[in-house]
Amino acid sequence: MNRRVFLKTGIAASAAALGGLSRPGRTIAAGTDGARWRAFEVVARAEVTAPTGPTRVWLPLPLVPDTDYHKSLGQTWTGNAAAARVYRDDKYGAAVFYADWPAGESGPVVEVTSRFATRDRMVDVGKPGPNPAPEARAALAKYREPTRLIRTDGIVKKTAQQITKGIDGDVDKARAIYEWIVVNTFRDPKVRGCGVGDIRAMLESGNLGGKCADLNALFVGLARAAGLPARDVYGIRVADSAEFKCLGKSGDITKAQHCRAEFYTPSLGWVPVDPADVRKVVLEERGGIPLDDPTTKRARAKLFGQWEMNYLAYNYAHDLKLLNSKDDPIPFLMYPQAETGEFRKDSLEPDAFRYRITSRELGS
């Protein structure tokens, strides 16, 4: 296979600049002086089987720009693509690797290696520190808007008003929505992948079961309907959890995609939340535990304001039109995507699509 290199960054130099690497399981708060980072390598290999014409592949790349808890250390790729490039979505800035092959190529294959560093994230919602750098008004505006599946009108607006009635303050409103989701929804293991996030359909049907892209989208939509900027964060788990067995994955992470959420307040900046993972703990930790179990209570308290960063964040994008795609926009980019001829591969069937994603920690 021909080797290409893009966005190349020296891993050793970057790791040194980040103050070294911590051992697995170390808990650190983003922003803490002297906090150490963990570095990871994720390899995504996509091979399009039975191509029927011109073939295209899109792979999500690590979050850009860097944040105080997540930094890209560069990427390389190998493969037999006729052309390849990295581009960014115009609206959300999502970084995407794109490759294509002409009709007649019998074995399209590409492999992208991404290196990045993370440190655990904590925002103390009870004790605001120095005011964070303000988010641009235009950025906040797009995180108040509805998307095709995350509506903010009708039953979504009505539900948000009911949940936050009589509550003042952005944090208190967000917490009320978070607690409502934890109490009233459930993780449905029968849902394919991470779900689709059609929150109006969920509320209209009364079926509040789903997975992370459903339950955390519900948080985002209700928060926006209540007047709070909020957004999904799409990504993938890359290491075992130090605290909750069901909230980690290492090695083969092909099916470890996970969507998280954030809301914004001027006094705190972006605040991490994850009500969907609370419901995952209820369903899966120790074979299933109730909401009043001490482990669930610990997860419920932690996941309003904290994320364990055994996680590669990709982007915040919705309703993404893929470069040169002949098909409709996708609701979000969290899985490898491919088209061959006039046919889009099923991104939730990695064996049929034939893709594999692996992770390893560096410097441990």
C-alpha positions in Angstrom: 0.0 0.0 0.0 1.2 3.5 -0.7 1.9 5.6 2.3 0.7 9.2 2.7 1.1 11.5 5.7 -1.2 14.4 6.7 -1.4 16.8 9.7 1.8 15.2 10.9 2.8 16.0 14.5 5.7 14.6 16.5 4.2 12.4 19.2 7.2 12.6 21.5 7.4 16.4 21.3 3.7 16.8 21.8 3.6 14.5 24.8 6.5 16.4 26.4 4.7 19.6 25.9 1.7 18.2 27.7 3.8 17.4 30.7 4.2 13.7 30.2 1.8 10.8 30.3 -0.1 9.4 33.2 -0.7 5.8 34.0 -4.1 4.2 33.1 -6.8 5.0 35.6 -5.3 8.2 37.0 -8.1 10.7 37.8 -7.2 14.3 36.9 -9.3 17.4 36.6 -8.9 19.5 33.5 -7.3 22.8 34.3 -5.5 21.6 37.4 -1.9 22.9 37.5 0.5 20.0 36.9 -2.2 17.6 35.8 -0.8 14.9 33.6 -2.2 13.7 30.3 -2.8 10.2 28.8 -2.0 9.7 25.2 -3.7 7.2 22.9 -3.4 5.8 19.4 -6.5 4.8 17.5 -6.4 2.9 14.2 -9.4 2.8 11.9 -9.2 0.4 8.9 -11.9 0.5 6.3 -12.1 -2.0 3.4 -15.1 -1.7 1.1 -16.2 -5.1 0.0 -17.8 -5.9 -3.4 -17.4 -2.4 -4.9 -19.9 -1.7 -7.7 -18.5 1.6 -9.1 -16.7 4.7 -7.8 -16.1 4.2 -4.1 -15.8 6.8 -1.3 -15.0 6.5 2.4 -15.3 9.1 5.2 -13.8 8.6 8.6 -14.2 11.0 11.6 -11.0 12.5 13.0 -10.2 13.8 16.5 -11.9 17.0 17.7 -10.6 20.3 16.5 -9.6 22.8 17.7 -7.9 21.5 20.8 -9.5 22.0 24.2 -8.2 22.0 27.8 -9.1 18.2 28.1 -8.5 16.9 24.5 -5.6 17.5 22.1 -4.8 16.1 18.7 -1.3 14.7 18.3 -1.5 14.1 14.5 -2.6 11.5 12.1 -1.1 9.3 9.3 -2.8 7.1 6.7 -2.0 4.2 4.4 -4.0 2.8 1.6 -4.5 2.4 -2.1 -6.9 5.4 -2.6 -6.6 7.4 -5.9 -7.1 10.6 -3.9 -7.4 11.4 -0.2 -7.7 14.6 1.8 -8.8 16.0 5.2 -11.5 18.6 5.2 -13.7 20.4 7.8 -17.4 20.8 7.8 -18.4 24.4 7.2 -20.9 24.8 10.0 -19.5 22.8 12.9 -15.8 22.4 11.9 -15.9 18.6 12.1 -12.6 17.1 10.8 -13.2 14.4 8.3 -10.8 12.1 6.4 -12.0 11.5 2.8 -10.7 8.9 0.3 -12.0 7.8 -3.1 -11.3 5.1 -5.7 -12.4 4.9 -9.4 -14.7 2.2 -10.7 -12.9 -1.0 -11.3 -10.8 -0.9 -8.1 -11.2 -4.4 -6.8 -10.1 -3.9 -3.2 -10.5 -0.3 -1.8 -8.7 -0.1 1.5 -7.6 2.7 3.8 -6.2 2.8 7.3 -6.0 6.0 9.4 -3.9 6.2 12.6 -4.8 9.1 15.0 -2.9 10.0 18.1 -4.3 12.3 20.8 -4.1 13.1 24.5 -6.8 13.5 27.1 -7.2 14.3 30.7 -10.3 13.8 32.9 -12.7 16.7 32.8 -14.4 18.3 35.8 -16.5 21.4 36.1 -17.5 22.2 39.7 -21.1 23.4 39.1 -21.4 24.5 42.7 -18.3 26.7 42.8 -17.7 28.8 39.7 -14.1 29.7 39.3 -12.6 32.5 37.3 -14.9 33.4 34.4 -14.0 31.2 31.4 -13.3 32.7 28.0 -16.6 33.6 26.5 -17.9 31.6 23.6 -18.6 33.5 20.4 -22.1 34.6 19.9 -22.4 32.9 16.5 -21.2 29.6 18.0 -23.8 29.7 20.7 -26.5 30.6 18.2 -26.0 27.3 16.3 -26.2 25.3 19.5 -29.6 26.8 20.2 -31.0 25.8 16.8 -33.1 22.8 16.0 -31.7 20.1 13.8 -33.7 17.6 11.6 -34.1 15.1 14.5 -33.4 17.3 17.5 -36.5 19.6 17.5 -37.1 22.5 19.9 -40.8 23.2 19.2 -44.1 21.4 19.8 -43.9 18.6 22.4 -40.2 19.2 23.0 -40.8 22.8 23.9 -43.8 21.8 26.0 -41.9 19.1 27.9 -39.0 21.5 28.5 -41.3 24.1 30.0 -42.9 21.5 32.3 -39.6 20.3 33.5 -38.1 23.7 34.2 -41.3 25.5 35.4 -40.5 27.7 38.4 -36.7 27.1 38.1 -34.3 30.0 37.7 -30.7 29.8 36.7 -29.1 27.9 33.8 -27.4 25.3 35.9 -30.6 24.5 37.8 -32.6 24.2 34.6 -29.9 21.9 33.1 -29.9 19.8 36.2 -33.7 19.5 36.2 -33.6 18.2 32.6 -30.7 15.9 33.4 -32.5 14.4 36.4 -35.8 14.1 34.5 -34.0 12.0 31.8 -32.2 9.8 34.4 -35.6 9.1 36.1 -37.9 8.8 33.1 -35.8 7.1 30.3 -34.2 3.7 30.0 -31.4 2.2 28.0 -32.9 -0.2 25.4 -30.4 -2.9 24.3 -32.4 -3.7 21.2 -31.7 -0.3 19.6 -29.2 -0.6 16.8 -25.9 1.1 17.3 -26.2 4.2 19.5 -29.7 5.1 18.2 -30.7 7.9 15.9 -31.8 10.8 18.3 -35.3 11.5 16.9 -36.5 13.1 20.2 -39.9 14.3 19.0 -40.8 10.8 18.0 -39.7 9.5 21.4 -41.8 12.1 23.3 -44.9 11.7 21.0 -44.8 7.9 21.3 -44.1 7.9 25.0 -41.4 5.3 24.4 -38.4 6.9 26.2 -36.1 4.0 25.6 -32.9 4.3 23.5 -29.1 4.5 23.7 -26.7 7.4 24.0 -27.5 9.2 20.7 -31.2 9.1 21.8 -31.0 9.9 25.5 -28.3 12.6 25.3 -30.0 14.1 22.2 -33.0 14.4 24.4 -31.0 16.3 26.9 -29.7 18.6 24.2 -33.1 19.2 22.6 -34.8 19.9 25.9 -32.0 22.2 27.0 -32.2 24.2 23.8 -36.0 24.4 24.1 -35.4 25.8 27.6 -33.1 28.5 26.2 -29.8 26.9 27.0 -27.0 26.4 24.4 -26.3 22.7 24.3 -24.6 20.2 22.0 -23.9 16.5 21.5 -20.3 15.4 21.5 -19.8 12.3 19.2 -16.9 10.0 19.8 -15.7 6.5 20.9 -14.5 4.9 24.1 -10.8 4.0 23.9 -9.8 2.5 27.3 -11.3 0.7 30.3 -13.0 2.8 32.9 -11.3 3.4 36.3 -14.6 3.5 38.0 -17.5 1.8 36.1 -16.8 -1.4 34.2 -19.6 -0.9 31.7 -18.3 2.6 30.7 -15.0 1.6 29.2 -13.7 -0.4 26.2 -10.1 -1.1 25.0 -8.4 -3.0 22.3 -11.0 -3.7 19.6 -13.3 -0.7 19.9 -15.1 -1.2 16.6 -18.5 -1.0 18.4 -17.5 1.3 21.2 -19.0 4.6 19.8 -20.5 6.9 22.4 -22.3 10.2 22.3 -22.0 12.7 25.2 -23.5 16.1 25.8 -22.7 19.6 27.1 -24.6 22.7 28.0 -23.2 26.3 28.2 -23.5 28.9 30.9 -21.4 32.2 30.9 -20.2 31.6 34.5 -18.9 28.0 33.8 -18.4 27.7 30.1 -19.3 24.3 28.6 -20.4 21.8 31.2 -20.1 18.1 30.5 -23.1 15.8 31.2 -24.0 12.2 30.3 -27.4 11.0 31.5 -27.3 8.2 29.0 -24.4 6.6 30.8 -26.3 6.7 34.1 -28.9 4.6 32.4 -26.2 2.3 31.0 -24.9 1.8 34.5 -28.4 0.9 35.7 -28.8 -1.7 32.9 -25.3 -3.2 32.7 -23.2 -2.6 35.8 -22.9 -5.9 37.8 -25.7 -7.3 35.6 -28.1 -4.5 36.4 -28.6 -2.4 39.4 -31.4 0.0 40.6 -31.4 3.8 40.6 -31.0 3.8 44.4 -27.9 1.6 44.4 -24.8 3.4 45.7 -23.0 2.8 42.4 -25.8 4.4 40.4 -25.9 7.3 42.8 -22.2 7.9 42.4 -22.5 7.8 38.6 -25.6 10.1 38.7 -23.7 12.7 40.8 -20.5 12.4 38.8 -22.0 12.6 35.3 -23.4 16.1 35.8 -20.2 18.1 35.5 -17.6 15.4 34.9 -16.3 13.0 32.2 -13.7 10.3 32.5 -11.7 10.9 29.4 -11.1 7.3 28.3 -12.6 8.7 25.2 -11.8 10.1 21.7 -14.0 13.0 20.9 -14.8 13.5 17.2 -17.1 16.4 16.7 -20.4 18.3 17.4 -21.8 18.1 13.9 -25.4 17.4 12.9 -27.1 17.0 9.5 -23.8 16.5 7.8 -23.6 16.4 4.0 -20.5 14.3 3.2 -18.1 15.6 0.7 -18.9 14.3 -2.9 -21.6 12.1 -1.5 -24.5 11.2 -3.7 -26.8 10.3 -0.8 -28.7 12.4 1.8 -26.9 14.1 4.8 -26.3 11.9 7.8 -27.7 12.9 11.2 -24.2 12.8 12.8 -20.7 11.4 12.1 -19.6 8.9 14.6 -19.2 5.8 12.5 -17.1 5.2 9.4 -19.1 5.9 6.2 -18.8 4.5 2.7 -20.5 4.6 -0.7 -19.9 2.4 -3.7 -21.7 3.1 -7.0 -25.1 4.4 -6.0 -25.1 2.4 -2.7 -24.3 3.6 0.8 -22.9 0.9 3.1 -24.6 0.2 6.4 -22.3 1.9 8.9 -23.8 -0.2 11.8 -22.6 -3.4 10.2 -18.8 -3.3 10.4 -18.4 -6.9 9.2 -20.4 -6.3 6.1 -18.8 -2.9 5.5 -15.6 -4.5 6.7 -14.1 -1.9 9.1 -12.3 -2.3 12.4 -11.2 0.2 15.0 -8.5 -0.5 17.6 -7.0 1.5 20.4 -3.9 1.4 22.6 -2.5 3.7 25.3 0.9 5.2 24.7 3.6 5.7 27.3 1.9 3.6 30.0 
